[in-house]
Amino acid sequence: MMKKTVKNISYVLLAVFLMFTLVGCGQSQQSNQPADDGKEVWIVGTSPDYEPFEFVNEQGEYDGFDMDLIKEVGKRLGMEVKIEALEFESLIASLKQGKIDAIISCMARDPEREKEADFTIPYLLIKDGVLVNPESELEINELDDVLKYEFAVQTGTTMDKWATIKAEENLVKDSQIKRYTDANAAALDVKNGRVDAFLVDLPVAESKAKELGLKVAFSCALDEGAPCIVLRKGSDEMVEKLNGIIEDIIEDGTLKTLEDKWLED
């Protein structure tokens, strides 16, 4: 009798365990869950260390050009946007794993990324800047002048790729390239003299120059510097839909309004 009772209890515990396991598995699926208002939730990943594009404001909210843009895109899609904060270099991996549905993080298309994900048309054309301490004596008259110094790039960016290529061509030592996962930390190290310069998107360089008393020594446009919205590979239908929305946002003046708000002095 005792053996039978123990056996029955074991079955009950196993059933309870399986029930919670199945519930847990269901909760791990983040994408396409309905919001309280019945709208489909669109989980969008970003790296919120890149003011004025994406950052956390004083109220603890995600703010910036990209944040306003993706909310407008979500509105036109009829979806509720939920922002997921991640390190820049982990965004595509999280997209491929299904942890997020899309990326907006000032990410430009390049051949390597296109093997991993789908890209919309660009929603903005921006230059790159070289951020320096105004008290330094650096002479930067062209982008390659950065190669004479120790300079920072954010890991996984087009600037990081540019620096890596220069190192492979033996035009700079890899030890001169300081890679950061956080753009704020790189800018602070320029201010504190731990690194000579920071190669970053021009609006971010200008924002950090104002915030930290630094200066933009040089600006230019790398070949691959136009940010896009990024989706999982095989999202042809959604890419086409987003391309149409981006074109509408440009044509109806919404993009210009966002540029005036976030990117103009």
C-alpha atoms as one frame of an Amber mdcrd trajectory, in Angstrom:
protein
   0.000   0.000   0.000   2.824   2.377   0.923   4.593   1.715  -2.385   1.429
   2.471  -4.311   0.887   5.738  -2.390   4.458   6.851  -3.012   4.080   5.908
  -6.646   0.870   7.969  -6.942   2.521  10.957  -5.287   5.419  10.655  -7.744
   3.003  10.759 -10.682   1.329  13.856  -9.264   4.665  15.623  -8.766   5.748
  14.670 -12.278   2.510  16.033 -13.712   2.939  19.304 -11.801   6.551  19.559
 -12.977   5.554  19.025 -16.599   2.763  21.572 -16.312   5.117  24.287 -15.043
   7.744  23.340 -17.618   5.242  23.784 -20.440   4.060  27.088 -18.991   7.660
  28.260 -18.712   8.345  27.307 -22.317   5.321  29.252 -23.431   6.451  32.357
 -21.562   9.915  32.267 -23.139   8.395  32.992 -26.540   8.472  36.800 -26.551
   7.570  37.642 -30.114   4.091  38.409 -31.360   2.392  38.360 -27.962  -0.815
  40.435 -27.770  -0.697  43.648 -25.744  -3.395  44.687 -23.268  -5.170  46.654
 -26.001  -5.191  43.656 -28.328  -2.405  44.930 -30.585   0.444  42.646 -31.541
   3.646  43.415 -29.630   6.726  44.103 -31.768   9.900  43.550 -29.723  12.657
  45.809 -31.039  16.256  45.592 -29.825  18.536  48.584 -29.391  21.779  49.575
 -27.674  20.715  52.665 -25.663  24.150  54.218 -25.242  24.101  56.260 -28.444
  22.603  59.687 -27.861  20.912  61.342 -29.766  19.736  58.144 -31.505  18.975
  55.867 -28.543  19.523  56.547 -24.854  17.802  56.471 -21.472  16.504  59.896
 -20.451  16.228  61.381 -16.957  12.818  59.776 -16.498  14.327  56.351 -17.170
  12.603  56.077 -20.564  14.103  55.087 -23.900  14.444  58.237 -25.961  16.070
  59.609 -29.104  15.727  59.779 -32.879  15.560  56.022 -33.426  13.114  55.565
 -30.558  10.709  58.169 -31.952  11.094  56.713 -35.429  10.396  53.099 -34.445
   7.347  54.133 -32.403   5.983  55.910 -35.478   6.723  52.857 -37.622   4.973
  50.643 -35.080   1.965  52.966 -35.076   1.691  52.721 -38.860   2.037  48.941
 -38.644  -0.720  48.791 -36.042   1.655  47.157 -33.547   2.780  48.063 -30.054
   6.548  48.567 -29.837   8.427  47.114 -26.870  12.100  48.134 -26.604  14.673
  45.557 -25.497  18.055  46.970 -24.390  21.110  44.947 -25.471  24.794  45.483
 -26.205  25.275  46.497 -29.832  27.401  43.487 -30.742  24.752  41.043 -29.438
  21.803  42.514 -31.359  21.970  40.330 -34.478  22.557  37.174 -32.430  19.470
  37.980 -30.330  17.496  38.581 -33.526  18.527  35.219 -34.957  17.632  33.477
 -31.684  14.128  34.951 -31.769  14.588  37.002 -28.610  13.672  40.159 -30.526
  11.691  40.787 -33.716  13.701  43.682 -35.145  16.656  45.995 -34.511  16.880
  49.765 -34.610  20.236  50.945 -33.349  21.795  53.113 -36.039  22.925  49.869
 -37.697  24.136  50.055 -41.279  24.021  47.318 -43.875  27.250  45.551 -44.874
  27.985  42.260 -46.695  28.729  40.327 -43.494  25.584  41.490 -41.720  23.486
  40.771 -44.805  24.433  37.098 -44.471  22.853  37.098 -41.001  19.822  39.389
 -41.335  17.570  41.370 -43.685  17.756  45.167 -43.964  15.249  47.811 -44.977
  16.163  50.768 -47.129  18.164  53.386 -45.152  16.108  55.842 -43.144  18.897
  58.395 -42.746  22.221  59.435 -44.266  24.805  60.439 -41.674  28.511  61.193
 -41.497  31.118  59.902 -39.061  33.097  62.072 -36.669  36.392  61.976 -34.811
  35.881  63.005 -31.202  38.931  64.390 -29.368  39.867  66.338 -26.272  40.329
  70.023 -27.222  43.384  70.172 -24.934  45.167  67.497 -26.955  47.592  68.341
 -29.751  46.311  65.801 -32.242  46.555  66.755 -35.919  43.684  65.169 -37.837
  43.199  66.580 -41.322  41.895  63.348 -42.841  40.466  60.151 -41.428  43.664
  58.115 -41.826  45.443  60.559 -39.495  43.620  58.753 -36.677  45.874  55.764
 -37.364  48.822  57.640 -35.823  47.157  57.583 -32.401  45.352  55.311 -29.987
  41.680  55.566 -30.906  38.382  54.064 -29.821  35.605  52.376 -31.772  32.433
  50.695 -30.593  32.512  46.925 -31.034  30.543  45.631 -33.991  30.112  48.992
 -35.739  31.166  49.974 -39.247  33.918  52.049 -37.627  35.181  48.912 -35.884
  35.192  47.122 -39.244  37.108  50.015 -40.855  39.725  49.895 -38.095  40.046
  46.113 -38.369  40.679  46.352 -42.114  43.360  49.002 -41.520  45.054  46.680
 -39.009  44.925  43.775 -41.486  46.596  46.059 -44.032  49.325  46.814 -41.447
  48.439  50.507 -41.492  47.863  50.518 -37.747  48.756  48.210 -34.861  45.827
  46.360 -33.380  47.026  47.512 -29.953  46.242  51.115 -30.985  42.575  50.239
 -31.524  40.577  50.366 -28.300  37.248  48.582 -28.636  34.337  49.440 -26.358
  30.920  47.853 -25.950  29.571  51.171 -24.582  29.895  54.448 -26.504  29.586
  56.501 -23.300  32.643  54.791 -21.814  34.682  55.513 -24.957  33.758  59.223
 -24.883  34.649  59.462 -21.180  38.040  57.883 -21.851  38.695  60.552 -24.498
  37.870  63.209 -21.920  40.102  61.590 -19.282  43.018  61.061 -21.668  42.938
  57.264 -21.653  42.458  57.221 -25.424  43.282  59.928 -27.988  40.177  59.874
 -30.170  36.828  58.154 -30.697  35.561  57.361 -34.199  31.755  57.406 -34.052
  28.671  58.599 -35.962  28.813  62.392 -36.274  25.572  63.207 -34.371  26.819
  61.098 -31.448  30.233  62.794 -31.591  28.547  66.212 -31.556  26.299  65.217
 -28.653  29.240  63.972 -26.585  31.285  67.050 -27.468  28.587  69.269 -25.938
  28.036  67.026 -22.940  31.683  66.465 -22.009  33.443  69.584 -23.298  35.133
  67.740 -26.184  35.375  68.641 -29.867  34.851  67.040 -33.261  38.213  67.243
 -35.013  37.101  65.821 -38.354  34.039  64.439 -40.102  33.558  62.318 -43.210
  31.313  59.614 -44.650  32.385  55.988 -44.653  31.046  53.874 -47.509  28.647
  51.939 -45.258  27.114  54.482 -42.925  23.378  54.561 -43.652  21.268  53.077
 -40.810  18.394  50.669 -41.508  15.803  48.683 -39.589  17.026  45.088 -39.305
  14.896  41.916 -39.425  15.431  38.179 -39.306  16.604  36.521 -42.509  13.711
  35.640 -44.793  11.463  38.550 -43.740  10.822  39.664 -47.327   7.174  40.607
 -46.780   7.915  42.657 -43.666  10.901  44.356 -45.311   8.693  45.433 -48.207
   6.064  46.744 -45.798   8.650  48.674 -43.751  10.266  50.096 -46.894   6.892
  51.559 -47.845   6.455  53.061 -44.377   9.957  54.566 -44.428   9.274  56.115
 -47.852   6.005  57.567 -46.523   7.739  58.945 -43.417  10.304  60.662 -45.619
   7.736  62.033 -48.096   5.213  63.331 -45.552   7.823  65.284 -43.593   7.836
  63.121 -40.456  11.527  62.287 -40.870  12.420  65.976 -41.280  10.539  66.733
 -38.055  12.592  64.090 -36.222  15.834  65.408 -37.726  14.964  68.935 -36.573
  14.142  67.635 -33.096  17.174  65.430 -32.537  19.939  66.166 -35.045  19.916
  69.924 -35.593  21.871  72.339 -33.379
